[in-house]
Amino acid sequence: MSDIQVDLTNCDREPIHLLSAIQPIGFLLCMTADWLVARASANVIDHLGQAVDDIIGLPATEIFAVEALHDLRNRLTGIQGPDAVERVLGIACIAARPRDLYDCALHFSGEHIVIELEPNRREDYVDSASVIRSMMARLDQPSDLAGYFKTGARQLRALTGFDRVMVYRFDRDGSGEVVGEAARHDIGSFLGLHYPASDIPQQARALYLRTPFRIITDLAAEPVPILPARDAIGAPLDLSLSVMRSVSPIHIEYLKNMGVGASMSVSIIIEGKLWGLFACHHYSPLCPSFQKRTIAELFGQMFALKLESRDRQEAAAYENNARRATDRLMASVANDVTLLDNPEWVGETLRAIIPCDGIGIWIGAKAACGGSAPPLDALPVIARRFNALAAGRVFSTDHLAEIVPGADAYAAQAAGVLSIPISRSPRDYVLLFREERVRQARWAGDPHKPASYGPNGARLTPRESFAEWRQEVRNRSEPFSAAEQRVAETLRVSMIEVVLRLSDAAETERQTAAERQELLIAELNHRVRNILALIRGLVRQSRDSKARAVDYIALLEGRIEALARAHDQITQDNWAPALLRALIETEAAAYLGGRRERVEIEGEAVLLDPAAFSTMALVIHELVTNSAKYGGLSDSGGVRVTWARDDAGDLIIDWREFGGPIVTPPLRQGFGTTIIQRSVPYDLKGKAEVWYKPAGFEAQFSIPARYVSQPAANLSQTGTAPRAAAVTDSTAPLIGKVLLVEDSLIIAMDAEDILMELGAVEVRTVSTVAQALESLAQEKPSVAVLDVNLGEENSFPIADALKAAGVRYVFATGYGDQLRLPDAHAGTPTVKKPYTAASLSRVLEGG
């Protein structure tokens, strides 16, 4: 005997549903599928006047009244599901006793039909509808859970008459606590007491789910056996769904130790799980009527539904608030992922979502802690443990020391934790810690049961004493609720999404940047060659043997300045939407000068956003360049550009050349042609088509609506094209000496000539800040022209010195409209490179 291992599973293995006996509050008949008696309880003789042996094998028609049998069969057909039980109240079913009324319960047990019959007690009749309506109305009155539990216990006690009715809630570890109670005033209170998980064996919990109602009317009553005890294959009758099922000897012993004479339990089932029980005790035998017991079972279901509704409303309110806070957190992290490296900020933000005392962040094998948290060197150990236990999912515990060796050393700061993995692979975590909550657990007696070898074999003996027993609970925190874990899961998904999106975006951005860099290098090379070729062409085509040299220079300078303004148009207005017409006119003016009217333009005023404007600037540039070289603009012809928006809001741009040489398709596709045909589809996801018609090249582009907008009503699309500047004979002469600061020798030499042409007495040229300041120290000039960018330095210190000395100065820059001057020099006259005598003269006159 001593070799037998005694543990909690001994009670768990007790076959409480196969006891082959019922309580003596009625009798039982077991029928075959064709309604022949297969078994019966031994007390049938008290109700039918016949012994079990006399009725075995009899058809149901010889026992039940015809109408009653018909009613029972109809009820049986209404059973839905394997664990359903049908009830019939106050039916005259026994043929031999037509005056006697019975309450019946019917269910299936395997292939057999089990009918349990209990004498109807008319004196205990109540109006079911009124009672249930009243009980439900009272449940709606309490504002908090404690009041709700107490009201539920009071309602059930008033209905059934038990001395004590408790609301018993199961904890996560299977133990339970009395959270609500209604009891006779002279028997004390169990409210707040805890009971170990072993008090209710696993098979009993399983039955509480299958049969949500259980009654024990008299612990001292002798069970009534079912005969025969076993069928032809030696199996006892499964009484899992029986309302009269006899009671386990161990459970009887347990209740007797508590002084209980009768008990009843009603399961509280929420979302398919056993949340708890109504546990009812009476200190003498008690048997509420079958009708009241049925109402009690229905009340338990309604109580659970309303409790679930309360929980869901509270959880929904919490989760909605938490999700709004989560959205704000994710928006902040999405804008600045480095915030995750700041545990104080993350902790403060997360406390508004999931209450915690401290936070730990483990990202890329780097640890950071804030608030009440373990030491930094403990985070790698915790992270590795979670990698093994709960990789990739939210995990929480209120007893960290149970899963992490040595965690009891810092339990005061971090006794419980909620881990939120924030990466695909199990390596990065946000850990929310809760401090130890030392508390006194009140148990109904010492929960450590002694082992014994009693009449029912080796087992854990039920406690004999249920006097309050206190236990100090340490190394545990406040548990994380189910709602908090759901919010944590939302956080996990959101954080992973943000982190992955940022990672993917960074990778995509790097790849795009590399591709764009290659494209820009090729484009730069292409454009530099084109510009050099264009300037050479401008020099050649502008020659006129009859023109004066000064007129020739003026015309050439005007065309070069127009070309510079055309390129500047791509990046003007600080990347704000810009007019399409201005883009086309700028490009036309750059190439055609005074003959830009050869480009006919027609279309409503539309703006292109920076991405589309930049792309179309490249396309238009190539179209104009090609047309000037080979198409309508190369001869006496021209180009007609029209646009309009279609029904979808997309902008359709048509380019048609006319009057030029006969067009033939190119034998090879160069880089410029690639830009024309692929830029719009590739960059803007629009469309581009080209046609090499003999009469003239044609192209059509479709710009998606998201890139197109209408300008403000007061923004005109006329007069926006740059005009080629011309040097007049009335340029104002410069008096005195000029300081020229320029780091490019060729540009400096050109500028010297222009300044001397404008009347400078002397031009002193330097290329660095130091040289300029040294020159100022020696002699003050009349005016200074400062190149803004001097390689690794800028000319603002020189401007500061000139301003302090009262010397007039202007800036020269190649940045165009993107130049941002310091506040000290805001409003200073600026000339854009490449500047001409005319443009520099205007700036110096205005300066």
C-alpha positions, 0 to 999 in steps of 0.5 A: 500500500505504501508504494502507491503514489498519492497525488491530486490525480487520484480524485481526478480519476474517480468515475463519478459519472459511472456510480450505477445509482441514483438519489432516492428522490424519484426513479429511473428507467433506461429504454432501448431505442425501440422503447423497451425497458433495458434497466431500472432503478431498484425503487421502481416497485414503489412507483410502478408496483412491479419489481425491476425483474418484472419490467425488464424487456417490457415495452413502454406502452405497458408502463406509460399512459398513451398520451403521456408516452406520445408527449415524451416521444415528441419531447425527445425529438426536440433534443438538440446536441449531445448534452441536452436534457428535456423536461416535462413538468406535472404529467400523469405518465404512469398508466397504473396511477393516472392520478399521480403527477410526475416531473420528468427529465429525458436525455440520451445515454449512448444509444439508450433513452434515460427517463428520470421521474420525480413526484410532482409537488403541487404545493411548491408551484410558482409562477415561473414567468413572474419569478424569472422576470423579477429575478432578472430585473433585480440583477440589473440594479447593482452598479458594481460587480460585488453588488451584482454577485451579492444580488445573484446569491440573494435571488437564488437563495430566495428561490430555493431556500438554501441556508447559504448560497455562494458565488464561487469564481475560479482563478487561473490556477484552478483554485477558487474564491467566494466573491458573493454570498447570501447566508443565514445570519447565524452560520458565519460567512465564507465571503473572501475565502479561497479553496484549492483547485483539488477541492473540485476534481477535473472530472467534476469540472468537466461535468459542470460544463456538460450538466450546468445543474447538480442537486444533492438533497440528503447526504445521509440518504442511501443511494438507489442502485440501477439494475442490472448494474452492467449490460451485456458487455459489462459496461455501467450506465453513463449517468453524466447527464442524470439529474438524480445521479448518486454522489461520490463517496469522497465528495460526501465525506468532504461535505460532511466535514463541512457540516452540510446536509444538502447542496446544489450547484449551478454552473456559471459558463462564459464563452464556453468556459467554466467561470464559476459556480453558484454553490448552495449549502443547507445544513439539513436535507433539502429538496427544492421542487423540480420546477424551482430547480429548473428556474435556478438552472435558467437563472444561472444561464441568465446570470452568466449572460449578464455578467459576460455583458458587463465584462464585455462592456467594461473590456470594450470601454478599456480596449477602445481607450487603449486602442486610441492611445495605441494609435497615438503611440504607433503614429509617434513611433512611425515618425521616429523609430528611435523613440523605442530606444527611450524606455522612459518615454515608452513606459510613460506612454504604455502606462496609459494603455496597460498599467505597469510599474516599469518597462524593459526594452530588448531590441537587437541584443541591446537592453534598456529599462525604465521605472520599476524593473529588473537589473539590465543584466537580467533582461537577456535571461528573461528574453531567452526564456520567452524565446523558448516559452512563448516565441512570437506571442504575447505572454504574461505571468504574475509569478516571474520567478516561477519561469525565470531562475533567480527572478525572486531576487528582484521580485520587489521591483518586477514580480510579474511581466507581460511580454510583447514580441515586436519582431518576426523572429523571437528576439525583440521584446517590450516587457511590462513589469509589475511590482510584487503585491504582498497579500494575505490569502484567506483559505477555507482551512489548510489547502495542503491535504494529507494523504491517507488510505481510507475506505476508497483507496489511496487518495488525498483526504478531504479536509476536516477543518474549514476554519479560516487559514491565512497564508502570506503570498509573496513574489507575485504581482497583480495579474494581467487581465484578459482585456490587457492581453488583448490590447497587448496583442494589438500593440504587438501587431501594430509594433511589428507592422510599424517596425517592418514597414520602417525596415522595408521602407528603409530598404526600399528607399535605399534601393530607390536611392541607388537606382535614382542615383544611377539615373541622375548620374546618367541624366547629368552626363546626358544633360551636360553633353546636351548643354555643351552642345546647345551652347556651341550651337547657340554660338554658331547659330547666333553669328551674324557677319553684319551684326555688331559684336555687342549685339551678338554678345547680348543675344547670346547672353540672353539665350544662355540666361533663358536656358538657365531659367528653364532648368531652374523652373524644375525646382522653383517654389520650394517643391510646391505644385507649379503650372504646367503652362509655365513649364512648357513656356520656360522650356520653349523660351530656353530653346527658341528665344524670341521664336517661342510662339512656334510652340502653340499651347492650349489648355486650362490652368492646371498645377502639377505636384512636385513629383509629376512636375519634375518628371514632366520637366524631363519629358518636355525638355527631351521633347523640345530638344528632339524637336529642335534637333530633328522635328518641327522646331528644327525647320519652319514648322512648330509644335502644338501642345494641348491638354484636358482632364478626362472623366476620371480626372486624369490629365491628358497631354497631347504633343503634335509637331508639324511643318518639319522634316519627314519623320522616320522612326529612329533606328536605336532608342537613346536615353532621351527617348527612354525618358519620353516613353518610360518616365510617366508610366514608371514614376507616375503610374500613368501612360505614355504613347508615341507615334512617328508619323511622316507629317510630324512626331506625336505623343500623348501622356496621361497623368493620374488625377492624384498629381493634378490640381487646380490653381487658386482663382487669382493665379494667372497662367499667363506671363509666367515664361521667362523672357530673354534679357537684352543688354541696353546701352543705358547700363549704369556705370560703376564708380570705384573699386569692386571686390569679387569673391568667386572660387571658379577661375573661368567664372571669375574672369568672365565676371571681371570682364562684365564688371569692367564693362559696367564701369568698374575702376578696379576689380579685386578678385579673391576665392576664399573668406580669408583672402576677402577679409584680408583685402577688406582690412587693406582697403574698402571697396565701393561694392562687392559681388559675393559667390555664396558657395565657396566650396567648403565654406560660404561667403556669409562671414564676408557679408557680415564684415561688409555690412559692418563696414557699410559697404554695399554688396550683392550675392551671386548664386547657382541655387536659384529660388532655393537659396535661403539667406540668413536673417542678417542678410535677408533681402540682399539683392541676388543675381542668378548664375550664369549672370550677364551684364544686363542681369548684374546691372539690374541687381547693382542698380537696385542694390 
